[in-house]
Amino acid sequence: MINEFAPAKINLCLHVIGQNRNGYHELDSLVLFTTFGDRISVSSDRGWALKLSGPYGQDIPQGAENLVWRAAEMTTPGGGGIIQLEKNLPPAAGIGGGSSDAAAVIRALSKLYPNADRLELDLTDLGADVLVCMSAELTRMGGIGEKLIRMGPPPSLPIVMVNPGVALNTAEVFQALEQKENPALPDYMPRSNDLSNWLNWLNAQRNDLERPAIKLRPVIGTVLAALNAFSGTKLARMSGSGATCFAITETAEQCETLAALLQQRYPDWWVVATQSLTRSGA
């Protein structure tokens, strides 16, 4: 049995800079991964089978329509395996859960069947985020997800992730975005080991999908306000197309304190205290 970790993905910033001729939105985003996520186990078998567990196992597709199953069939044609997915991340939450799961199963199958013939596939066929999820490095992601600049391990950061219990359809958020052409990330970015300047730089960036997401789900604004109201918060923003938001705090103790406060005040919210994943492999 091969085990793989599927970490949550966080868009530290997400600039929508245009739309190509096929209607896909062009992005410029900085991505990191966390130590909290889903878990994948794969063992050999003649056919494909998917077994789901975890708090959100019943909230995702159970069979061949699941992205994990599609990834397995596409990348290992003619193969088979029993895939066990422990689903700890809420679906449709803007933290790349399904994409990270797909990337994890691809990595697992490459270890389970190292000599199998594999087709050269465009992983963006599985979704814009699958390719970036193949590595846990800090990554600048451009185009529709296919242009990646790997930047090595991110700095160690305490992070609180919060989802108010609402799902958001990515296509609907993009459709609600009024301005499709916005400035890209600046050419200059401080080194991430210069943490104070790097966080100041991040605060000057944005997630262009926040405004349309809040328009569709106003509670996201409530989440961001709660995160920003905490004295230890260094950066608060929505991730991806939402509805999950995150806060980077100054210390790990503040991270735990913020998570506990939010859990007490908003018991229906999904709140996790975690940290950045600082090893380069996912």
C-alpha positions as CSV (number, residue, x, y, z in Angstrom):
1,M,0.0,0.0,0.0
2,I,1.3,3.5,-0.9
3,N,0.3,6.4,1.2
4,E,0.3,10.0,0.0
5,F,-0.7,13.3,1.7
6,A,-3.0,15.7,-0.2
7,P,-2.4,19.1,1.5
8,A,-4.8,22.1,1.4
9,K,-3.7,24.7,-1.1
10,I,-3.9,28.4,-0.2
11,N,-3.8,31.2,-2.8
12,L,-1.8,33.9,-0.9
13,C,-2.9,36.3,-3.6
14,L,-4.8,35.8,-6.8
15,H,-4.8,38.4,-9.6
16,V,-7.2,37.8,-12.6
17,I,-5.2,39.5,-15.4
18,G,-7.3,38.6,-18.5
19,Q,-9.3,36.1,-20.4
20,N,-8.1,34.0,-23.4
21,R,-9.8,33.3,-26.6
22,N,-11.3,30.1,-25.2
23,G,-12.9,32.0,-22.4
24,Y,-10.6,30.8,-19.7
25,H,-9.4,33.3,-17.2
26,E,-5.7,34.1,-17.0
27,L,-4.3,34.2,-13.5
28,D,-1.2,35.4,-11.6
29,S,-1.2,33.8,-8.2
30,L,1.2,32.8,-5.4
31,V,0.4,29.4,-3.8
32,L,1.5,27.5,-0.8
33,F,0.3,24.4,1.0
34,T,-0.5,23.5,4.6
35,T,0.2,20.6,6.9
36,F,-3.5,19.9,7.1
37,G,-5.2,18.0,4.3
38,D,-6.6,14.8,2.9
39,R,-4.9,11.4,2.9
40,I,-4.7,8.9,0.1
41,S,-3.8,5.2,0.2
42,V,-3.6,3.0,-2.9
43,S,-3.1,-0.7,-3.2
44,S,-3.0,-2.8,-6.3
45,D,-6.1,-4.5,-7.7
46,R,-7.4,-5.6,-11.1
47,G,-10.0,-2.9,-11.3
48,W,-10.6,0.5,-9.8
49,A,-12.4,1.0,-6.5
50,L,-12.8,4.1,-4.4
51,K,-13.4,4.0,-0.6
52,L,-14.3,7.2,1.1
53,S,-13.9,8.2,4.8
54,G,-13.4,11.3,6.9
55,P,-15.8,14.1,7.9
56,Y,-16.5,15.1,4.2
57,G,-16.4,11.6,2.6
58,Q,-20.1,11.6,2.1
59,D,-20.1,15.1,0.5
60,I,-18.2,14.2,-2.7
61,P,-18.9,11.9,-5.7
62,Q,-18.7,8.3,-4.7
63,G,-17.6,6.7,-8.0
64,A,-16.1,7.2,-11.4
65,E,-17.2,10.9,-11.5
66,N,-14.8,11.6,-8.6
67,L,-11.7,13.5,-9.8
68,V,-9.5,11.0,-8.0
69,W,-11.0,8.2,-10.1
70,R,-10.6,10.2,-13.3
71,A,-7.0,11.0,-12.5
72,A,-6.2,7.3,-11.8
73,E,-7.8,6.1,-15.1
74,M,-6.2,8.9,-17.2
75,T,-2.7,8.5,-15.8
76,T,-2.6,4.7,-15.4
77,P,-4.6,3.3,-18.4
78,G,-5.3,-0.4,-18.2
79,G,-4.3,-0.4,-14.5
80,G,-6.3,-0.8,-11.4
81,G,-6.2,-0.2,-7.7
82,I,-8.1,0.3,-4.5
83,I,-8.0,4.0,-3.6
84,Q,-8.8,5.0,-0.1
85,L,-9.5,8.7,0.4
86,E,-9.8,10.2,3.9
87,K,-11.6,13.5,3.1
88,N,-10.8,16.1,5.7
89,L,-11.1,19.2,3.5
90,P,-14.5,20.6,2.7
91,P,-15.4,20.4,-1.0
92,A,-15.9,23.4,-3.2
93,A,-14.0,25.5,-0.7
94,G,-11.3,27.2,-2.7
95,I,-8.4,25.3,-1.1
96,G,-7.8,22.8,-3.9
97,G,-9.1,19.7,-2.1
98,G,-10.1,17.7,-5.2
99,S,-7.1,18.8,-7.2
100,S,-4.7,17.9,-4.4
101,D,-6.4,14.5,-4.0
102,A,-5.9,13.9,-7.8
103,A,-2.3,14.9,-7.6
104,A,-1.7,12.6,-4.6
105,V,-3.2,9.6,-6.4
106,I,-1.1,10.3,-9.4
107,R,2.0,10.3,-7.2
108,A,0.9,7.2,-5.4
109,L,0.2,5.3,-8.6
110,S,3.6,6.2,-10.0
111,K,5.2,4.5,-7.0
112,L,2.8,1.6,-7.0
113,Y,3.4,0.9,-10.7
114,P,6.8,2.4,-11.4
115,N,7.3,0.5,-14.7
116,A,3.8,1.2,-16.2
117,D,3.6,2.9,-19.5
118,R,2.0,6.4,-19.0
119,L,0.6,8.7,-21.5
120,E,1.9,12.3,-21.6
121,L,-1.1,14.1,-20.4
122,D,-2.0,17.7,-19.9
123,L,-2.9,17.6,-16.2
124,T,-5.0,20.8,-16.6
125,D,-7.5,18.5,-18.3
126,L,-8.3,17.4,-14.8
127,G,-8.6,21.0,-13.6
128,A,-6.6,24.1,-13.4
129,D,-5.0,23.3,-10.0
130,V,-3.9,19.7,-10.4
131,L,-0.5,20.6,-11.9
132,V,0.4,23.1,-9.1
133,C,-0.6,20.4,-6.5
134,M,2.0,18.0,-7.8
135,S,4.6,19.7,-5.6
136,A,4.3,21.4,-2.2
137,E,6.7,24.2,-3.1
138,L,5.8,27.8,-2.8
139,T,4.8,28.4,-6.4
140,R,3.9,31.3,-8.7
141,M,1.1,30.1,-10.9
142,G,0.1,31.8,-14.2
143,G,-1.9,31.2,-17.3
144,I,-4.9,29.0,-16.6
145,G,-2.7,27.0,-14.2
146,E,-0.1,25.6,-16.6
147,K,2.7,28.2,-16.1
148,L,4.5,27.4,-12.9
149,I,7.5,28.9,-11.2
150,R,8.6,26.7,-8.3
151,M,10.2,28.8,-5.6
152,G,11.3,26.2,-3.0
153,P,9.9,25.6,0.4
154,P,7.8,28.5,1.9
155,P,8.6,30.1,5.2
156,S,7.2,28.5,8.3
157,L,3.9,30.3,8.9
158,P,1.1,29.8,11.4
159,I,-2.2,29.7,9.5
160,V,-5.9,29.6,10.4
161,M,-8.3,28.3,7.7
162,V,-12.0,29.2,8.1
163,N,-14.9,28.1,6.0
164,P,-18.4,29.4,7.0
165,G,-20.1,26.2,5.8
166,V,-21.1,27.4,2.4
167,A,-19.9,26.0,-1.0
168,L,-19.1,28.2,-4.0
169,N,-19.1,27.2,-7.6
170,T,-15.9,28.5,-9.2
171,A,-17.6,29.2,-12.6
172,E,-20.2,31.3,-10.9
173,V,-17.6,33.4,-9.1
174,F,-15.7,34.1,-12.3
175,Q,-19.0,34.9,-14.0
176,A,-19.7,37.5,-11.3
177,L,-16.3,39.1,-11.7
178,E,-17.0,42.4,-13.5
179,Q,-13.4,43.4,-14.3
180,K,-11.6,40.6,-16.1
181,E,-8.3,42.5,-16.8
182,N,-6.5,43.5,-13.7
183,P,-2.8,44.3,-12.9
184,A,-0.5,41.3,-12.6
185,L,1.8,40.7,-9.6
186,P,4.6,43.2,-9.4
187,D,7.9,42.1,-11.0
188,Y,9.7,42.5,-7.7
189,M,8.9,40.3,-4.8
190,P,11.0,40.3,-1.5
191,R,12.5,37.0,-0.6
192,S,10.2,34.9,1.6
193,N,13.0,34.5,4.2
194,D,12.7,38.3,4.6
195,L,9.4,37.6,6.3
196,S,8.4,41.1,7.4
197,N,8.9,42.7,4.0
198,W,7.4,39.6,2.3
199,L,4.2,39.8,4.3
200,N,4.0,43.6,3.7
201,W,4.4,42.8,0.0
202,L,1.6,40.2,0.2
203,N,-0.7,42.7,2.0
204,A,-0.3,45.0,-0.9
205,Q,-1.6,42.3,-3.3
206,R,-5.2,41.0,-3.6
207,N,-7.6,38.3,-4.5
208,D,-9.7,39.6,-7.4
209,L,-12.3,37.0,-6.7
210,E,-13.1,38.2,-3.2
211,R,-15.6,40.9,-4.2
212,P,-17.7,38.7,-6.5
213,A,-17.5,35.8,-3.9
214,I,-18.8,38.1,-1.1
215,K,-21.5,39.3,-3.4
216,L,-22.6,35.7,-3.8
217,R,-22.0,34.6,-0.2
218,P,-22.0,37.7,2.1
219,V,-20.9,35.6,5.0
220,I,-17.4,35.6,3.5
221,G,-17.2,39.3,4.4
222,T,-18.1,38.3,8.0
223,V,-15.2,35.8,8.1
224,L,-12.7,38.3,6.8
225,A,-13.8,40.9,9.3
226,A,-13.4,38.4,12.1
227,L,-9.9,37.4,11.0
228,N,-8.8,41.0,10.6
229,A,-10.2,42.0,14.0
230,F,-7.7,39.7,15.8
231,S,-4.6,41.6,16.9
232,G,-2.1,38.9,15.9
233,T,-3.3,38.7,12.3
234,K,-0.6,39.6,9.8
235,L,-2.5,38.8,6.6
236,A,-6.2,37.8,6.1
237,R,-7.6,36.9,2.7
238,M,-9.9,34.6,0.8
239,S,-8.3,31.6,-0.9
240,G,-9.0,30.8,-4.5
241,S,-12.7,31.3,-5.5
242,G,-13.8,30.8,-1.8
243,A,-15.5,30.4,0.5
244,T,-12.5,29.4,2.6
245,C,-10.5,32.3,4.1
246,F,-7.2,32.3,5.9
247,A,-5.2,34.3,8.4
248,I,-1.5,34.3,8.9
249,T,-0.6,35.1,12.5
250,E,2.6,36.3,14.1
251,T,3.0,33.3,16.3
252,A,1.8,29.7,16.6
253,E,0.2,30.5,20.0
254,Q,-1.8,33.3,18.4
255,C,-2.9,30.9,15.6
256,E,-4.3,28.5,18.2
257,T,-5.9,31.3,20.2
258,L,-7.6,32.7,17.1
259,A,-8.9,29.3,16.0
260,A,-10.3,28.7,19.5
261,L,-12.0,32.1,19.6
262,L,-13.6,31.5,16.2
263,Q,-14.8,28.0,17.2
264,Q,-16.4,29.4,20.3
265,R,-18.1,32.3,18.6
266,Y,-19.0,30.6,15.4
267,P,-19.6,26.9,16.2
268,D,-21.0,26.2,12.7
269,W,-17.8,27.3,10.9
270,W,-15.1,24.9,9.9
271,V,-11.9,26.2,11.6
272,V,-8.5,24.7,11.5
273,A,-5.2,25.9,13.0
274,T,-2.4,24.7,10.8
275,Q,0.9,25.9,9.3
276,S,2.7,26.1,6.0
277,L,4.1,22.8,4.6
278,T,7.8,23.5,4.5
279,R,9.1,20.4,2.8
280,S,9.2,20.7,-1.0
281,G,7.5,17.3,-1.8
282,A,3.7,17.1,-1.3
